[in-house]
Amino acid sequence: MESAMRDSDLFAEFIKRLKSDSEVRVNDDKMFVDLFTWEEENLDPPIRLHVSPAILGLHLRKMESAGGEVFPNVEPIIGALQLFFVHIMETIATRRQGDNDLVVVGEDGPLLAVRSNDLHGGPGGIDQ
């Protein structure tokens, strides 16, 4: 069953949860979020999570089934959000030095840590 939550509501809930234990800044057009701390760890330079309300909404809806299985005591869409936080944590913990941009690849693809100059085109670059 697909969630009735709007993308803007999901994004607001995402930011609220992020801010509960991390220092973050959302850019004005809501296309990325800069993470200055993550669970009490200072991030210098900050990590830029490239996610908009629309991208987050698509990604979480693709993860609803898994979110419901992993977190059965909450709505599946909220379970998907909680699972996305696990993916962020794992990606931050395992990224290579200098990989300070996190991107969701496709609607249901993985969350990757990359270098800023790898985001657009070029050998091995990611085009979104």
N, C-alpha and C positions, 0 to 999 in steps of 0.2 A: 504494500500500500504506500503510495507516494505521499509525502508530507504536504500539508496545506500551507506551511510557513512560506512566506515570501522571501526572496533573496535578501532584501534589505533587513528583514527581521533576523534571518540567520546570521548575516554579517554583524548586526548589532550584538547578538548573543555571543558570537565569536570574539568580538573586540572586548566585550564586558568580561568574558572569561580570561582572555589574554591579560587584561589589565589587573586581574585579581592577584597575580603574583609575578608580573613582568612589567618592565617599563617599556612602553610602546608609543609610537606616533604613527597615526594614519595620515597619508598625504591627502591633500584637499579633494582630489577627484576620486579617491578611494580605489586607486589602482595598485597600491602597495602599502605594506605596513613595515616600519622599521622597528626592529627589536633591539633595545639597548641592554636589557637584561632578560635572562630566561631562568626561571626558578632559582633566583638568587645568584646566578652566574653573570658577571659583567661580560658583555660582548663588545669588544673593541678591536676592530671597527664593528659597528652594528650589523646585524643580519637583515637583509631586505627580503621580505616575503612578498612575492608578486602574486597578489590575489585581490580580486574585485568581488563585489557582491554576486555578480553573475557567475564568475568562475567558481567561487565557493559554493554557490547553490547547486550548480551542475555537478560538481565533484561530490558533494555530500549526498545528493540524491542517488548517485551511482553507488555510494557506499552504504545506503540505508539498510540493505539486507544484512550485510556484515556487521554494521553498527548494532542492529537489533540482536544479533546472535552474541556478540561480545559483551554488550551492555543490555541485558534483557529487562532490567528494572526501570528503563527510561524509554521514551518514544524512540523509534528507530532513527529518526533524523537527528535527535540529540545524541544517540549512541554513535552515529556516524561522525558527529562533531567531536565527541570525546575520542574516537578512534583517530581522527585527523590530528588531534593534539599529540597522541602517541607517535604518529608518523613525523610530526614536527620535531618532537623530542629526539627520536631516533636519528633523524636527518642531521640535526644540529650536532649530536654526539659523534656521528661517524663521518662528518664532512672533512675534506682535505683542507689544509691551511690555504687561505685565500679564496675558498669557495663560500662567499658571503651572500649569495643570492639564492633563495629557495623558490623553485617554480613547480607548479603542477603541470605535468605534461599530458595534454588532452583532458577530456572530461573524466575519465576513469583511470588515467595513468598514474604513475608514481610521483612522489614529491622528490625532486632532485636538488642537490646543492651544486651550484655552478659558479664560475667566475663571471663577473659582470660582462667582460668582453666576449664571453661565449654565448650570450643570450640571443644575439641576432646574427644569423648567417655565419659564414666562414667555416673552415674545416672543424667539424665536430660541434658546431654551434646549434643552438635550439631556436627555431623560428616558431613564434606563436601567432 
